[in-house]
Amino acid sequence: MTEIAQKPREPKLSALVGKISPSKTMAMNAAAARMKAAGRDVISLSAGELASNTPASAKNAGLKAIEQNKTRYTLNTGTVELREAICAKYRDELGLNYSSDQVIVSNGAKQVIYNLLLALCGPGDEVIVFSPYWVSYPEQIALTGATMVDVPTTIKDGFQVSPERLLENMNVNTRMVIINSPNNPTGAVYDEGTLREVARICAERNVWLLSDEIYEKIIFPPHTHFSPAQESAEAYQNTLIVNGFSKTYAMTGWRIGYALGPTEVIKAAAKIQSHTTSNACSIAQSAALGALEGDNSEFFGSLIPELIGNRDLALEIIDQTNLLSASVPLGAFYIMADVSALFGKIVSGAELKCAADVSKFILEELEVSTTPGEAFGSPNCIRISYSADRKLIEKGMRRIQKGLNAL
């Protein structure tokens, strides 16, 4: 029988896939992991998660759920108990009154945001985002067919948003504005006055305001969290709050995020979720409930001082490093360091032309993983995470200092 050589099939991918790029943060983490697997002593300052372990209140609740066989489907929008606990949190902490049918629980805040974008945006719509921005905003917006409008913030202004610039970029096609405070990747915390003004502008123009509050508990004194939904009754009806457990409770792997907003929008998001993933993991929902209802005062009591110490150490070394500059983050656990003074330098025969080149040099030559600013719409910067163990932060930052000062 004659063998027929089979040509490898070249799949014809959809036009939708062509509109988006792979996550650059995950790509950098993967590159660092490969180097570690090859025996290289790579220090990761690119991770978007706390070095802390999940609080005992959450872990114990998850274990108990397994023992009690809570391993079945839950309601698509999440268990009633968890949604009611989320409502209680917002009532007690921010004075905002939501009912359980105004809450959807999803597989991480990333899915929540995508559900909301799909529910509200489409071709012809514009979504305003302030850069530097979280890596998935532009890609998720592109997947809906809508267009992202980038409104830049600057390092000299501490990456604070400008209501005036927001107004300048709004038009009849503006469907949504996305804000993220505390901010990933800059660590900026927007002041209450600014958030109130942004909320008023959006409410007056009937433009949805999506407030990504995933880092809400990681704010450094004297700054405090304010949600734009607190501005007025109109802002409350016009604001979609996104939050979750990944960042503040060190629960990235548990994949629990949620949104609060008007019932009709939450129902639309739930309809989409019902045909994509259905409910979030039942065990993880129980763990999330345990995190909300448990006594985590010791966890947060040590977390904030630890992060402030890590931040100050990293900034001190940046100040001692030639060709780097940064503003002081007020929350989250990231620093956006300007590396544009390095552009044009020749390293190993190659010119450093952008932040991606600098991040690659720092990884391959200095064995420290950072994230290039192109991923966040900020091609002059790299993101440095200071959520790791302090000794590792110092070791990694000293490597960067020594390597850059030698150029």
Contacts in CASP RR format, 6 or more apart in sequence:
PFRMAT RR
TARGET T0000
AUTHOR 0000-0000-0000
METHOD contacts of the structure
MODEL  1
MTEIAQKPREPKLSALVGKISPSKTMAMNAAAARMKAAGRDVISLSAGEL
ASNTPASAKNAGLKAIEQNKTRYTLNTGTVELREAICAKYRDELGLNYSS
DQVIVSNGAKQVIYNLLLALCGPGDEVIVFSPYWVSYPEQIALTGATMVD
VPTTIKDGFQVSPERLLENMNVNTRMVIINSPNNPTGAVYDEGTLREVAR
ICAERNVWLLSDEIYEKIIFPPHTHFSPAQESAEAYQNTLIVNGFSKTYA
MTGWRIGYALGPTEVIKAAAKIQSHTTSNACSIAQSAALGALEGDNSEFF
GSLIPELIGNRDLALEIIDQTNLLSASVPLGAFYIMADVSALFGKIVSGA
ELKCAADVSKFILEELEVSTTPGEAFGSPNCIRISYSADRKLIEKGMRRI
QKGLNAL
16 143 0 8 1.000
19 142 0 8 1.000
19 143 0 8 1.000
19 145 0 8 1.000
20 139 0 8 1.000
20 142 0 8 1.000
20 143 0 8 1.000
21 139 0 8 1.000
23 135 0 8 1.000
23 136 0 8 1.000
23 139 0 8 1.000
23 375 0 8 1.000
24 135 0 8 1.000
24 371 0 8 1.000
24 372 0 8 1.000
24 374 0 8 1.000
24 375 0 8 1.000
25 46 0 8 1.000
25 48 0 8 1.000
25 135 0 8 1.000
25 371 0 8 1.000
25 375 0 8 1.000
28 46 0 8 1.000
28 359 0 8 1.000
28 363 0 8 1.000
28 369 0 8 1.000
28 370 0 8 1.000
28 371 0 8 1.000
28 372 0 8 1.000
29 44 0 8 1.000
29 46 0 8 1.000
29 47 0 8 1.000
29 369 0 8 1.000
31 363 0 8 1.000
31 369 0 8 1.000
32 42 0 8 1.000
32 44 0 8 1.000
32 46 0 8 1.000
32 363 0 8 1.000
32 369 0 8 1.000
35 42 0 8 1.000
35 363 0 8 1.000
35 364 0 8 1.000
35 367 0 8 1.000
36 42 0 8 1.000
40 367 0 8 1.000
41 367 0 8 1.000
42 363 0 8 1.000
42 367 0 8 1.000
42 368 0 8 1.000
42 369 0 8 1.000
43 367 0 8 1.000
43 368 0 8 1.000
43 369 0 8 1.000
43 388 0 8 1.000
43 392 0 8 1.000
43 395 0 8 1.000
43 396 0 8 1.000
43 399 0 8 1.000
44 368 0 8 1.000
44 369 0 8 1.000
44 385 0 8 1.000
44 388 0 8 1.000
45 368 0 8 1.000
45 369 0 8 1.000
45 370 0 8 1.000
45 384 0 8 1.000
45 385 0 8 1.000
45 386 0 8 1.000
45 388 0 8 1.000
45 393 0 8 1.000
45 396 0 8 1.000
45 397 0 8 1.000
46 369 0 8 1.000
46 370 0 8 1.000
46 371 0 8 1.000
46 383 0 8 1.000
46 384 0 8 1.000
46 385 0 8 1.000
47 385 0 8 1.000
47 387 0 8 1.000
47 388 0 8 1.000
48 184 0 8 1.000
48 247 0 8 1.000
48 252 0 8 1.000
48 333 0 8 1.000
48 334 0 8 1.000
48 385 0 8 1.000
48 387 0 8 1.000
49 246 0 8 1.000
49 247 0 8 1.000
49 250 0 8 1.000
49 252 0 8 1.000
49 387 0 8 1.000
50 247 0 8 1.000
50 250 0 8 1.000
50 303 0 8 1.000
50 333 0 8 1.000
50 387 0 8 1.000
51 387 0 8 1.000
51 388 0 8 1.000
51 389 0 8 1.000
52 250 0 8 1.000
52 299 0 8 1.000
52 303 0 8 1.000
53 250 0 8 1.000
54 249 0 8 1.000
54 250 0 8 1.000
54 251 0 8 1.000
54 254 0 8 1.000
54 287 0 8 1.000
54 291 0 8 1.000
55 249 0 8 1.000
55 250 0 8 1.000
55 291 0 8 1.000
55 294 0 8 1.000
55 296 0 8 1.000
55 299 0 8 1.000
57 290 0 8 1.000
57 291 0 8 1.000
57 293 0 8 1.000
57 294 0 8 1.000
57 295 0 8 1.000
57 296 0 8 1.000
58 245 0 8 1.000
58 249 0 8 1.000
58 251 0 8 1.000
58 254 0 8 1.000
58 287 0 8 1.000
58 288 0 8 1.000
58 290 0 8 1.000
58 291 0 8 1.000
59 287 0 8 1.000
60 290 0 8 1.000
61 286 0 8 1.000
61 287 0 8 1.000
61 289 0 8 1.000
61 290 0 8 1.000
61 291 0 8 1.000
62 283 0 8 1.000
62 284 0 8 1.000
62 286 0 8 1.000
62 287 0 8 1.000
62 290 0 8 1.000
64 286 0 8 1.000
65 71 0 8 1.000
65 282 0 8 1.000
65 283 0 8 1.000
65 286 0 8 1.000
65 287 0 8 1.000
66 283 0 8 1.000
70 282 0 8 1.000
70 283 0 8 1.000
70 286 0 8 1.000
71 282 0 8 1.000
71 283 0 8 1.000
72 282 0 8 1.000
73 278 0 8 1.000
73 279 0 8 1.000
73 282 0 8 1.000
74 279 0 8 1.000
74 280 0 8 1.000
74 282 0 8 1.000
74 285 0 8 1.000
75 279 0 8 1.000
76 270 0 8 1.000
76 273 0 8 1.000
76 274 0 8 1.000
76 278 0 8 1.000
76 279 0 8 1.000
77 83 0 8 1.000
77 101 0 8 1.000
77 103 0 8 1.000
77 104 0 8 1.000
77 105 0 8 1.000
77 266 0 8 1.000
77 270 0 8 1.000
77 273 0 8 1.000
77 279 0 8 1.000
78 104 0 8 1.000
78 105 0 8 1.000
78 279 0 8 1.000
78 280 0 8 1.000
78 285 0 8 1.000
79 105 0 8 1.000
79 282 0 8 1.000
79 285 0 8 1.000
79 286 0 8 1.000
79 289 0 8 1.000
80 100 0 8 1.000
81 289 0 8 1.000
82 105 0 8 1.000
82 285 0 8 1.000
82 286 0 8 1.000
82 288 0 8 1.000
82 289 0 8 1.000
82 292 0 8 1.000
83 100 0 8 1.000
83 103 0 8 1.000
83 105 0 8 1.000
83 258 0 8 1.000
84 100 0 8 1.000
85 289 0 8 1.000
85 292 0 8 1.000
85 293 0 8 1.000
86 98 0 8 1.000
86 103 0 8 1.000
86 105 0 8 1.000
86 258 0 8 1.000
86 260 0 8 1.000
86 292 0 8 1.000
87 97 0 8 1.000
87 98 0 8 1.000
87 99 0 8 1.000
87 100 0 8 1.000
87 102 0 8 1.000
87 103 0 8 1.000
87 260 0 8 1.000
88 292 0 8 1.000
89 292 0 8 1.000
90 96 0 8 1.000
90 97 0 8 1.000
90 98 0 8 1.000
90 241 0 8 1.000
90 260 0 8 1.000
91 97 0 8 1.000
91 98 0 8 1.000
94 225 0 8 1.000
94 227 0 8 1.000
94 229 0 8 1.000
94 230 0 8 1.000
95 230 0 8 1.000
96 227 0 8 1.000
96 229 0 8 1.000
96 230 0 8 1.000
96 236 0 8 1.000
96 260 0 8 1.000
98 260 0 8 1.000
98 261 0 8 1.000
99 263 0 8 1.000
101 263 0 8 1.000
101 266 0 8 1.000
101 267 0 8 1.000
102 260 0 8 1.000
102 261 0 8 1.000
102 262 0 8 1.000
102 263 0 8 1.000
102 266 0 8 1.000
103 258 0 8 1.000
103 259 0 8 1.000
103 260 0 8 1.000
103 261 0 8 1.000
103 266 0 8 1.000
104 112 0 8 1.000
104 115 0 8 1.000
104 258 0 8 1.000
104 259 0 8 1.000
104 266 0 8 1.000
104 269 0 8 1.000
104 270 0 8 1.000
104 273 0 8 1.000
105 256 0 8 1.000
105 257 0 8 1.000
105 258 0 8 1.000
105 279 0 8 1.000
105 280 0 8 1.000
105 285 0 8 1.000
105 288 0 8 1.000
106 112 0 8 1.000
106 115 0 8 1.000
106 256 0 8 1.000
106 257 0 8 1.000
106 258 0 8 1.000
106 259 0 8 1.000
106 273 0 8 1.000
106 277 0 8 1.000
106 280 0 8 1.000
107 255 0 8 1.000
107 256 0 8 1.000
107 257 0 8 1.000
107 277 0 8 1.000
107 280 0 8 1.000
107 281 0 8 1.000
108 244 0 8 1.000
108 246 0 8 1.000
108 255 0 8 1.000
108 256 0 8 1.000
108 257 0 8 1.000
108 280 0 8 1.000
109 212 0 8 1.000
109 214 0 8 1.000
109 242 0 8 1.000
109 243 0 8 1.000
109 244 0 8 1.000
109 246 0 8 1.000
109 257 0 8 1.000
109 258 0 8 1.000
110 136 0 8 1.000
111 257 0 8 1.000
111 273 0 8 1.000
111 276 0 8 1.000
111 277 0 8 1.000
112 242 0 8 1.000
112 244 0 8 1.000
112 257 0 8 1.000
112 258 0 8 1.000
112 259 0 8 1.000
112 269 0 8 1.000
113 136 0 8 1.000
113 137 0 8 1.000
113 140 0 8 1.000
113 210 0 8 1.000
113 212 0 8 1.000
113 242 0 8 1.000
113 259 0 8 1.000
114 136 0 8 1.000
114 140 0 8 1.000
114 143 0 8 1.000
115 259 0 8 1.000
115 269 0 8 1.000
115 270 0 8 1.000
115 272 0 8 1.000
115 273 0 8 1.000
116 210 0 8 1.000
116 240 0 8 1.000
116 242 0 8 1.000
116 259 0 8 1.000
116 265 0 8 1.000
116 269 0 8 1.000
117 127 0 8 1.000
117 140 0 8 1.000
117 141 0 8 1.000
117 143 0 8 1.000
117 144 0 8 1.000
117 146 0 8 1.000
117 176 0 8 1.000
118 143 0 8 1.000
118 144 0 8 1.000
118 269 0 8 1.000
118 272 0 8 1.000
119 265 0 8 1.000
119 268 0 8 1.000
119 269 0 8 1.000
119 271 0 8 1.000
119 272 0 8 1.000
120 175 0 8 1.000
120 176 0 8 1.000
120 208 0 8 1.000
120 265 0 8 1.000
120 268 0 8 1.000
121 127 0 8 1.000
121 141 0 8 1.000
121 144 0 8 1.000
121 145 0 8 1.000
121 146 0 8 1.000
121 175 0 8 1.000
121 176 0 8 1.000
122 144 0 8 1.000
122 145 0 8 1.000
122 146 0 8 1.000
122 175 0 8 1.000
123 145 0 8 1.000
123 146 0 8 1.000
124 145 0 8 1.000
124 146 0 8 1.000
124 147 0 8 1.000
124 173 0 8 1.000
125 144 0 8 1.000
125 145 0 8 1.000
125 146 0 8 1.000
125 147 0 8 1.000
125 173 0 8 1.000
125 174 0 8 1.000
125 175 0 8 1.000
125 176 0 8 1.000
126 146 0 8 1.000
126 147 0 8 1.000
126 148 0 8 1.000
126 149 0 8 1.000
126 171 0 8 1.000
126 173 0 8 1.000
126 174 0 8 1.000
126 175 0 8 1.000
127 137 0 8 1.000
127 141 0 8 1.000
127 146 0 8 1.000
127 147 0 8 1.000
127 148 0 8 1.000
127 149 0 8 1.000
127 174 0 8 1.000
127 175 0 8 1.000
127 176 0 8 1.000
127 177 0 8 1.000
127 178 0 8 1.000
128 148 0 8 1.000
128 149 0 8 1.000
128 151 0 8 1.000
128 166 0 8 1.000
128 169 0 8 1.000
128 170 0 8 1.000
128 174 0 8 1.000
128 176 0 8 1.000
128 177 0 8 1.000
128 178 0 8 1.000
129 137 0 8 1.000
129 138 0 8 1.000
129 141 0 8 1.000
129 148 0 8 1.000
129 149 0 8 1.000
129 150 0 8 1.000
129 151 0 8 1.000
129 177 0 8 1.000
129 178 0 8 1.000
130 150 0 8 1.000
130 151 0 8 1.000
130 152 0 8 1.000
130 153 0 8 1.000
130 161 0 8 1.000
130 178 0 8 1.000
130 179 0 8 1.000
130 180 0 8 1.000
131 150 0 8 1.000
131 151 0 8 1.000
131 152 0 8 1.000
131 153 0 8 1.000
131 376 0 8 1.000
131 377 0 8 1.000
131 378 0 8 1.000
132 153 0 8 1.000
132 159 0 8 1.000
132 183 0 8 1.000
132 185 0 8 1.000
132 186 0 8 1.000
132 336 0 8 1.000
132 373 0 8 1.000
132 376 0 8 1.000
132 377 0 8 1.000
132 378 0 8 1.000
132 381 0 8 1.000
133 150 0 8 1.000
133 178 0 8 1.000
133 180 0 8 1.000
133 376 0 8 1.000
133 377 0 8 1.000
134 180 0 8 1.000
134 184 0 8 1.000
134 185 0 8 1.000
134 212 0 8 1.000
134 376 0 8 1.000
135 375 0 8 1.000
135 376 0 8 1.000
137 148 0 8 1.000
137 178 0 8 1.000
138 148 0 8 1.000
141 147 0 8 1.000
141 148 0 8 1.000
142 148 0 8 1.000
146 175 0 8 1.000
147 173 0 8 1.000
149 169 0 8 1.000
149 174 0 8 1.000
150 377 0 8 1.000
151 161 0 8 1.000
151 162 0 8 1.000
151 165 0 8 1.000
151 166 0 8 1.000
151 169 0 8 1.000
153 159 0 8 1.000
153 160 0 8 1.000
153 161 0 8 1.000
153 162 0 8 1.000
153 186 0 8 1.000
153 188 0 8 1.000
155 325 0 8 1.000
155 326 0 8 1.000
155 327 0 8 1.000
155 336 0 8 1.000
155 338 0 8 1.000
155 381 0 8 1.000
156 327 0 8 1.000
158 186 0 8 1.000
158 188 0 8 1.000
158 327 0 8 1.000
158 328 0 8 1.000
159 183 0 8 1.000
159 186 0 8 1.000
159 187 0 8 1.000
159 188 0 8 1.000
159 327 0 8 1.000
159 336 0 8 1.000
160 188 0 8 1.000
160 190 0 8 1.000
160 191 0 8 1.000
160 194 0 8 1.000
161 179 0 8 1.000
161 190 0 8 1.000
161 194 0 8 1.000
161 198 0 8 1.000
163 194 0 8 1.000
163 197 0 8 1.000
163 198 0 8 1.000
163 201 0 8 1.000
166 177 0 8 1.000
166 198 0 8 1.000
166 201 0 8 1.000
167 201 0 8 1.000
170 201 0 8 1.000
170 205 0 8 1.000
170 207 0 8 1.000
174 205 0 8 1.000
174 207 0 8 1.000
175 207 0 8 1.000
175 208 0 8 1.000
176 207 0 8 1.000
176 208 0 8 1.000
176 209 0 8 1.000
176 210 0 8 1.000
177 198 0 8 1.000
177 202 0 8 1.000
177 207 0 8 1.000
177 208 0 8 1.000
177 209 0 8 1.000
177 210 0 8 1.000
178 210 0 8 1.000
178 212 0 8 1.000
179 190 0 8 1.000
179 195 0 8 1.000
179 198 0 8 1.000
179 209 0 8 1.000
179 210 0 8 1.000
179 211 0 8 1.000
179 212 0 8 1.000
179 228 0 8 1.000
180 211 0 8 1.000
180 212 0 8 1.000
180 214 0 8 1.000
181 188 0 8 1.000
181 189 0 8 1.000
181 190 0 8 1.000
181 195 0 8 1.000
181 211 0 8 1.000
181 212 0 8 1.000
181 213 0 8 1.000
181 215 0 8 1.000
182 188 0 8 1.000
182 189 0 8 1.000
182 215 0 8 1.000
182 216 0 8 1.000
182 218 0 8 1.000
182 219 0 8 1.000
182 330 0 8 1.000
182 331 0 8 1.000
182 332 0 8 1.000
183 189 0 8 1.000
183 190 0 8 1.000
183 215 0 8 1.000
183 332 0 8 1.000
184 214 0 8 1.000
184 215 0 8 1.000
184 332 0 8 1.000
184 334 0 8 1.000
185 334 0 8 1.000
185 336 0 8 1.000
185 371 0 8 1.000
185 373 0 8 1.000
185 376 0 8 1.000
185 378 0 8 1.000
185 383 0 8 1.000
186 327 0 8 1.000
186 329 0 8 1.000
186 334 0 8 1.000
186 336 0 8 1.000
187 215 0 8 1.000
187 329 0 8 1.000
187 330 0 8 1.000
187 331 0 8 1.000
187 332 0 8 1.000
187 333 0 8 1.000
187 334 0 8 1.000
187 335 0 8 1.000
187 336 0 8 1.000
188 327 0 8 1.000
188 329 0 8 1.000
188 330 0 8 1.000
188 331 0 8 1.000
189 219 0 8 1.000
189 220 0 8 1.000
189 223 0 8 1.000
189 330 0 8 1.000
189 331 0 8 1.000
190 198 0 8 1.000
192 226 0 8 1.000
195 226 0 8 1.000
195 227 0 8 1.000
195 228 0 8 1.000
195 231 0 8 1.000
196 226 0 8 1.000
196 228 0 8 1.000
196 231 0 8 1.000
198 209 0 8 1.000
198 228 0 8 1.000
199 209 0 8 1.000
199 228 0 8 1.000
199 229 0 8 1.000
199 231 0 8 1.000
199 232 0 8 1.000
199 235 0 8 1.000
199 238 0 8 1.000
199 239 0 8 1.000
200 231 0 8 1.000
200 232 0 8 1.000
200 235 0 8 1.000
201 207 0 8 1.000
202 208 0 8 1.000
202 209 0 8 1.000
202 228 0 8 1.000
202 235 0 8 1.000
202 238 0 8 1.000
202 239 0 8 1.000
203 209 0 8 1.000
203 231 0 8 1.000
203 232 0 8 1.000
203 234 0 8 1.000
203 235 0 8 1.000
203 237 0 8 1.000
203 238 0 8 1.000
204 234 0 8 1.000
206 238 0 8 1.000
207 238 0 8 1.000
208 238 0 8 1.000
208 239 0 8 1.000
208 240 0 8 1.000
209 228 0 8 1.000
209 235 0 8 1.000
209 238 0 8 1.000
209 239 0 8 1.000
209 240 0 8 1.000
210 239 0 8 1.000
210 240 0 8 1.000
210 242 0 8 1.000
211 227 0 8 1.000
211 228 0 8 1.000
211 229 0 8 1.000
211 239 0 8 1.000
211 240 0 8 1.000
211 241 0 8 1.000
211 242 0 8 1.000
212 242 0 8 1.000
213 225 0 8 1.000
213 227 0 8 1.000
213 241 0 8 1.000
213 242 0 8 1.000
213 243 0 8 1.000
214 242 0 8 1.000
214 243 0 8 1.000
214 244 0 8 1.000
214 246 0 8 1.000
214 247 0 8 1.000
214 248 0 8 1.000
215 247 0 8 1.000
215 248 0 8 1.000
215 331 0 8 1.000
215 332 0 8 1.000
216 225 0 8 1.000
216 227 0 8 1.000
216 243 0 8 1.000
216 248 0 8 1.000
217 225 0 8 1.000
217 248 0 8 1.000
217 300 0 8 1.000
218 247 0 8 1.000
218 248 0 8 1.000
218 303 0 8 1.000
218 304 0 8 1.000
218 307 0 8 1.000
218 331 0 8 1.000
218 332 0 8 1.000
218 333 0 8 1.000
219 225 0 8 1.000
219 330 0 8 1.000
219 331 0 8 1.000
220 304 0 8 1.000
220 307 0 8 1.000
220 308 0 8 1.000
220 311 0 8 1.000
220 329 0 8 1.000
220 330 0 8 1.000
220 331 0 8 1.000
221 304 0 8 1.000
223 330 0 8 1.000
223 331 0 8 1.000
227 239 0 8 1.000
227 241 0 8 1.000
228 235 0 8 1.000
228 239 0 8 1.000
229 235 0 8 1.000
229 236 0 8 1.000
229 239 0 8 1.000
229 241 0 8 1.000
229 260 0 8 1.000
230 236 0 8 1.000
237 262 0 8 1.000
239 261 0 8 1.000
240 259 0 8 1.000
240 260 0 8 1.000
240 261 0 8 1.000
240 265 0 8 1.000
241 259 0 8 1.000
241 260 0 8 1.000
241 261 0 8 1.000
242 257 0 8 1.000
242 258 0 8 1.000
242 259 0 8 1.000
243 257 0 8 1.000
243 258 0 8 1.000
243 259 0 8 1.000
243 260 0 8 1.000
244 256 0 8 1.000
244 257 0 8 1.000
244 258 0 8 1.000
244 288 0 8 1.000
245 251 0 8 1.000
245 254 0 8 1.000
245 256 0 8 1.000
245 257 0 8 1.000
245 287 0 8 1.000
245 288 0 8 1.000
245 291 0 8 1.000
246 252 0 8 1.000
246 253 0 8 1.000
246 254 0 8 1.000
246 255 0 8 1.000
246 256 0 8 1.000
246 257 0 8 1.000
247 332 0 8 1.000
249 288 0 8 1.000
249 291 0 8 1.000
249 296 0 8 1.000
249 299 0 8 1.000
251 284 0 8 1.000
251 287 0 8 1.000
251 288 0 8 1.000
251 291 0 8 1.000
254 281 0 8 1.000
254 284 0 8 1.000
254 287 0 8 1.000
254 288 0 8 1.000
255 280 0 8 1.000
255 281 0 8 1.000
255 284 0 8 1.000
256 280 0 8 1.000
256 281 0 8 1.000
256 284 0 8 1.000
256 285 0 8 1.000
256 287 0 8 1.000
256 288 0 8 1.000
257 280 0 8 1.000
259 266 0 8 1.000
259 269 0 8 1.000
260 266 0 8 1.000
279 285 0 8 1.000
306 390 0 8 1.000
307 331 0 8 1.000
307 333 0 8 1.000
307 386 0 8 1.000
307 387 0 8 1.000
309 390 0 8 1.000
310 333 0 8 1.000
310 386 0 8 1.000
310 387 0 8 1.000
310 388 0 8 1.000
310 390 0 8 1.000
310 393 0 8 1.000
311 328 0 8 1.000
311 329 0 8 1.000
311 333 0 8 1.000
311 335 0 8 1.000
311 386 0 8 1.000
313 386 0 8 1.000
313 390 0 8 1.000
313 393 0 8 1.000
313 394 0 8 1.000
313 397 0 8 1.000
314 335 0 8 1.000
314 384 0 8 1.000
314 386 0 8 1.000
314 393 0 8 1.000
314 397 0 8 1.000
315 326 0 8 1.000
315 328 0 8 1.000
315 335 0 8 1.000
317 394 0 8 1.000
317 397 0 8 1.000
317 398 0 8 1.000
317 400 0 8 1.000
317 401 0 8 1.000
318 324 0 8 1.000
318 325 0 8 1.000
318 326 0 8 1.000
318 335 0 8 1.000
318 337 0 8 1.000
318 397 0 8 1.000
320 401 0 8 1.000
321 400 0 8 1.000
321 401 0 8 1.000
321 404 0 8 1.000
321 405 0 8 1.000
322 341 0 8 1.000
322 404 0 8 1.000
322 405 0 8 1.000
322 407 0 8 1.000
323 339 0 8 1.000
323 341 0 8 1.000
323 342 0 8 1.000
323 404 0 8 1.000
323 407 0 8 1.000
324 337 0 8 1.000
324 338 0 8 1.000
324 339 0 8 1.000
324 341 0 8 1.000
324 400 0 8 1.000
324 404 0 8 1.000
325 337 0 8 1.000
325 338 0 8 1.000
325 341 0 8 1.000
326 335 0 8 1.000
326 336 0 8 1.000
326 337 0 8 1.000
326 338 0 8 1.000
327 336 0 8 1.000
329 335 0 8 1.000
333 385 0 8 1.000
333 386 0 8 1.000
333 387 0 8 1.000
334 383 0 8 1.000
334 384 0 8 1.000
334 385 0 8 1.000
334 386 0 8 1.000
335 383 0 8 1.000
335 384 0 8 1.000
335 386 0 8 1.000
336 373 0 8 1.000
336 376 0 8 1.000
336 378 0 8 1.000
336 381 0 8 1.000
336 382 0 8 1.000
336 383 0 8 1.000
336 384 0 8 1.000
337 381 0 8 1.000
337 382 0 8 1.000
337 383 0 8 1.000
337 384 0 8 1.000
338 380 0 8 1.000
338 381 0 8 1.000
339 355 0 8 1.000
339 358 0 8 1.000
339 380 0 8 1.000
339 381 0 8 1.000
339 382 0 8 1.000
340 380 0 8 1.000
342 352 0 8 1.000
342 358 0 8 1.000
342 404 0 8 1.000
342 407 0 8 1.000
343 352 0 8 1.000
343 353 0 8 1.000
343 354 0 8 1.000
344 351 0 8 1.000
344 352 0 8 1.000
344 353 0 8 1.000
345 351 0 8 1.000
345 352 0 8 1.000
345 407 0 8 1.000
346 352 0 8 1.000
347 361 0 8 1.000
347 365 0 8 1.000
347 407 0 8 1.000
348 365 0 8 1.000
350 357 0 8 1.000
351 357 0 8 1.000
352 358 0 8 1.000
352 361 0 8 1.000
354 372 0 8 1.000
354 374 0 8 1.000
354 379 0 8 1.000
355 372 0 8 1.000
355 373 0 8 1.000
355 374 0 8 1.000
355 378 0 8 1.000
355 379 0 8 1.000
355 380 0 8 1.000
355 381 0 8 1.000
355 382 0 8 1.000
356 372 0 8 1.000
356 373 0 8 1.000
356 374 0 8 1.000
356 379 0 8 1.000
358 372 0 8 1.000
358 382 0 8 1.000
359 370 0 8 1.000
359 371 0 8 1.000
359 372 0 8 1.000
359 373 0 8 1.000
359 382 0 8 1.000
360 372 0 8 1.000
362 368 0 8 1.000
362 369 0 8 1.000
362 370 0 8 1.000
362 382 0 8 1.000
362 400 0 8 1.000
363 369 0 8 1.000
363 370 0 8 1.000
365 403 0 8 1.000
366 396 0 8 1.000
366 399 0 8 1.000
366 400 0 8 1.000
366 402 0 8 1.000
366 403 0 8 1.000
367 399 0 8 1.000
368 396 0 8 1.000
368 399 0 8 1.000
368 400 0 8 1.000
370 382 0 8 1.000
370 383 0 8 1.000
370 384 0 8 1.000
370 400 0 8 1.000
371 382 0 8 1.000
371 383 0 8 1.000
371 385 0 8 1.000
372 382 0 8 1.000
372 383 0 8 1.000
373 379 0 8 1.000
373 380 0 8 1.000
373 381 0 8 1.000
373 382 0 8 1.000
373 383 0 8 1.000
375 383 0 8 1.000
376 383 0 8 1.000
384 397 0 8 1.000
386 393 0 8 1.000
END
